[in-house]
Amino acid sequence: MLTTYDWIYGSCQIGAVVLSIIAGITAVSMLKESRKKSLRAWKYLLWALIFFMLEEILGAMKTFGIWSTPWLTHVLPGVILAFLIAALITQIQVTKGYD
């Protein structure tokens, strides 16, 4: 028998997955706009958002007992962090006028 906590937690996980899929679709559609020089950092941010979407989907699958890989849920945040650092460095370069 599921408790109220389980229902609320499961509903929140499903909501997070739906919202992250919408964010991932938005990120993919925005990738073509990120080719402009002033938006170069967005390319890395959008890839970080796509990997975050995958992280949320894998987290929900783990919560519901569908599929679980402990190493992947630890590697994906590292990849997300690398893309965020690359976006920060790129934005600093664009702001300072480096090519």
N, C-alpha and C positions, 0 to 999 in steps of 0.2 A: 504494500500500500504506500502510495506516495504522500508525503506530507505537504503542507502548504508551502514550506520553504522550497521543496523540490519543484513544485509547479511554478513558483515565482522565478527561481533560478533558471529553469528550463526556458521559460518565456523570455527572460532577459537575454539568454544565449541566442535564441532564435531571432530576436529583435536585433541583436548585435550583428549576426550573420547577414540578415537582410540589408541592414544599413551599410555594412562593409562591402557587400556586393554592389550596391548602388554607388558607393564611393569608388570602387574599383572600375566600374563601367565609366564613370565620369572621368577618372584619371586616364583611362585608355583613350577616351575621346579627346582629351586635352593634350595628349602627347604631341600631336602635329602642330599645335600652337607654340610649343616650347622651343621651337627651332630659332625663334627670334633671339637676337643677342641679349636683350634685356631680360629675357625669360629663361636663359640657359639653366639657371639653378632649379627651375621648376621641373625640368626633365628628371633630375634625381629625386626631387620630392614626390613626383608622381610614381616613380618606381618604388619608392618607400611605401607609398600608399597601397600600391598593388600587392606588395609583399605583406603589408599589414592585413589586407583582406584575406590573403591565404592563411595568415596566422590565426585570424578570427574563425575561419572555417574549420581549421584543424582543431582549434580549442573547443568548438562546439561539438565536433565529431568525437573528441576525447570525453567530453562531458556526458554525452549520450551513449557512450560505450560502443560506437560504431568502429572507430579506428584510433589507435594510439601509438605514437612514436615519440618517445621522450627526447631523443636527440634532435628531431626536427623542430620541436617547439623551443629549443634552446639555440639552434643555429639561425632560424629566421629572425629573431630579434637582433642578432649580430649583423645580419645582412641589412636589416632596416636601419640600424645605427650607422653602418658604413655609408649607406645612401644619404642619410641625414648629414653626416660629416662632409661628404662630397658636395652636397648642395650648399652647405655653409661656406666651404672654401671657394666654390664657384661664384657665389654671390659676392663674397669679398673681392674676388678678382674683377668681376663686372663693375662693382661700385668704384674700385680704384682705377678702372680704365685699362687694366691689363687685358691682353688678347689671348 
